[in-house]
Amino acid sequence: MKLEKEREVNYKVSILKDYAEMQLLSIEFDAIDNSKIYAELVVKKDNNKGLILEIPDYEEVPSSEVSLMRYGVLGYSCGSLHVRGDRGRSENKQPASIYFPFLNNNSEDDLYYNFAYQDGIDLVNILKREFPDLQVTIVAKGQGAAIGIVTAAVGKKVQNLFISNVQNADFKFIFDNNLDVGVYDGIREYNRNYHEKEEYLLEKLGKIDVLNYAEDVEAEVNFGYSSLDDERNIVINKKLASIFKRKKVTVFEYEDLNIHKKLIEEWLIN
């Protein structure tokens, strides 16, 4: 599947709540496979400095209305993409298996994450169409950071990325160094069941590897990771960071899954 920079998208914007200074909106649109994708936005009516888009990590609940409003104090609107088939309202019409979300049941079906990447590109295009004067900043970790990287690389409409603990980066290194655990369990399970298809496995995963997109990111990248992380993960972080053209890399001396939020908070305050 070739990701499309800009495609015709059927979408609907609805006002859920109307406050004196801001509105709570929903956006629903038809994905490239006709899945219904959902996002929520809290949009300031006046003195709007920009739009911050959060993309949840794998199995992370999208931010609530109150959480989205916190950026309004500093003058920003904020939205959250409900990642397809995850803990939000978006549906997913792609086949799932015990190897989800990375691989299918030994078939030639396209990969789930290519559709999730396209959803991110489509949503930012809708946001720029509805709010052409607002710069879009993506804030995310893990799965969300991967979607954010590809969205910025392909769509070219994201101004800033604040990311950490990036998922889907350097699958070959992950596989060779026994990092296919936790969220990556499906990869290890696939290899157990189809050990003769290792080359096929890595070829398929290579199609969703964000290392292939990082060089095309023109946005300013604020990238953080912990010096206390597993040394193998630090190797991946350093490799990814080295590819970005415009970046500020911060290495924290403590472990925190929400490093990306500390980066955006510092940026907003300053």
N, C-alpha and C positions, 0 to 999 in steps of 0.2 A: 504494500500500500504506500503510495506516494502522498506525503502530507501536502495539503494545499494552503498556500499563503493567504489566499482570500477567495472564498467561495460564497455563492448565494445561499443565505441561511434564512429559513422561515422562523421568525421569533416573535414573542409577545412580551411587552413590558406592562406590569400591573402595579398599581399603587395599593400596598397593603395597609399602610398607616400614614396619616398626614399630620405632622407636628408643626409647630410654629416655625422652627428653624431647619427642619429636615424632613425627608420622606423615607419610609421603608418601602422598597420596591422589590418585586420579583421579576426575574427574566427566565422565560422558558423557551427553548429552541430545539429544532429538530437536528440531531447529529447526522453525520454522514451515513450512518447505518439506520437512521430513523429512530434511534433511541431518543427519549425525551430527557433533555438535560436542563437542570435547574440551578439558578444562582439567586442569592439575595444581596441587596445593596442598601446601605444607609447613605443617602445623598444629601449633602448640605445645600440649602437653597441660595445662600449668598456667601461671598468671600471664600470660595472653594479653591484650595491650594493644589488639589490633585486627587487621584483616586487610588487607593491601596486595595489590591486584590489578594486575599488569602486563598491558598489552595491546600486543603487538608492532607496530612500524611495518611498512609494506609491504615484503614480502620479507625481513623480519627473523626470525631463528630464535627461537622462544620460549625463555625462560630455562631453564637446566638445573636439576636438583635442587640442586646445590651453590650455584648462584646464588640460588635461592629461599631457601636456608637462611640467607643472610647477614643477613636481617632478624631472624632468631631471636635473635641476640646482643643486640639491643636490645628484645626482648620481643614481636615481632610475627610473626604468621603471614603467609605470602605465597603467592600463586597466579599463574598465567599462563594467559590465554585463548589457545588456538590458533585464530587467525583463519581462518575458513573458506577452504579451497582454497589457503591460503598455505603457508609453510614450517613446517608443524606437522602434527598428526594429524587435524585436522578436514576433513571433506569439503565440497564445494560442488556442489549440484545445479542452480544457476542457470546459464543458457547463457553461455558466454564467447565473445569475438570478438577481433579485432585491436584493438578499442577498450577492452578490459578494463583496469582494473576499473570504468570509469565509464559506458560506454554499450554497448548491444548492437547487433546488425547491423540498424539502421534498423527496429526492431520496437517493438511496444507492451509487450514484456516489462518487468516491474518491474526496478529497478536493483539491482545486486549489493549496494551499500552499505546499502540499506534492510534487507536481510536480515542483513548484518553488524551493523548497529545493533541489530536485534532480538535477535541472539545475545548482545550485551553486556547488554541489559536482562534477558534470560532468565537469564543466568549469575548476575548480582547477586541476582536474586530467589531463585535456588537457594541461594546463599551465605547469604542472610539467613534462609532457612528452616532450613538446617542449623546455622547459628551465629548465632542471633537476638541474642545479647548483644554481638556484635563489630561495631564500626563498620567500614565499607568505605571504603578510600582507593584511588583509581585513580592509577597512575603511567604516563605514556605520552608518546610524541611522534608526530608525523606522522599516519599512519592510525590508530594507537592512540589518539591524543589526540582525533581526531574521533569515534571510537566512544565514548570516555569522556565527552565532552561530551553526546552524545545520550543515552547511558545515564543520566547524572545528571539531565538535563533531563526525560526522560520517566518514568523509574522512580522518581525522588525517594528513592532509598535509598543514595545515595553521600554520604559525609560530607565528603570532601576530594578535590580534583583537583590533581595536580601534572603540568603539561603544558607542552610547548614545540613549536615548529615545526609548528603545527597544519595538517593537510591538510584539504581539502574546505571551505575557508573563502573566501567571496566569489568564486565562479566567474565572475561577470560581470566583475569587475576583472581576474581572471586572464586571461580571454579577451581583453579589450580592451587589455591591456597586455603581450601577448606573453609571458606567464608559463606558457603551456601547453607546457612542455618537461619533460624528465625523467620523473617519475612521471605527469605530465599529458600525455604525448605522444599518448595515444589521443584526446584531445579535439581536438588540432590535426589529426590524421589524419582524424578524422570530418569535420571542417569542410572539409578538402581534397576528400574524396570526395562530400560532400553540402553543398556551399557554399550551396545554395538553402534549406537547412534550419537556418539559424543560429538563428532564433527557436525552433524545436523543440528544438535542442541546448541552448540556455540554459534553456528551460522544464524540460527533463528534469533538468539539473544542479541547478537550483534546488530540486528535491525532496530533494536530499541535502546541501544547503548548511548547514553548522553555524551560520551566522549566524542562521538561522531558529530555532535551539534555544537559543542562548546566553542569552537573556533569561530563559528558564525554569529555568536552573540555580540551584538553591538551595544547593548545596554551596559550601564555601569553596574558591575557585580560587587556586592558586599558579601563576602564569603567567610564563614567562620567554622572552626572545628576545635576540638579539645586536644591538648598535648597528652592527656591521660587516656586517650582512646587506644584501642588495640593497634599495635604498630603496623599491622597489615592495612587497617583502615586509614591510617595516616598516610601510607604510601599512595592510596587511591586519592585522598584529599589533595595531596601535593601535586599529583599528576593532573587532576582536574583543574586546580587553581592555576597551574602553569600554562594552561591552554587559553584561558580567558584573556582577551585583549585589554579590556579596561576593568581593573579590579582593585579592590582593597581587601586583603586577606588578614583576618584577625585570628590568632591562635590563643585560645583561652587556657588558663592554667587550672581549670577545673572542668568537671563533666556536667553538661547541662543539655538536655534534648532541645531546649528552646533558645539556643544561641542566636538563631535568626531573629527572634523577637528582641533580644538585647541590642542587636545591631540596628534594627529599625528604630527602637526607642532612642538610642543615642543620636541617630541621624535626625529624628524629628525634633528633639530638644535643642540640638545645635543649629 
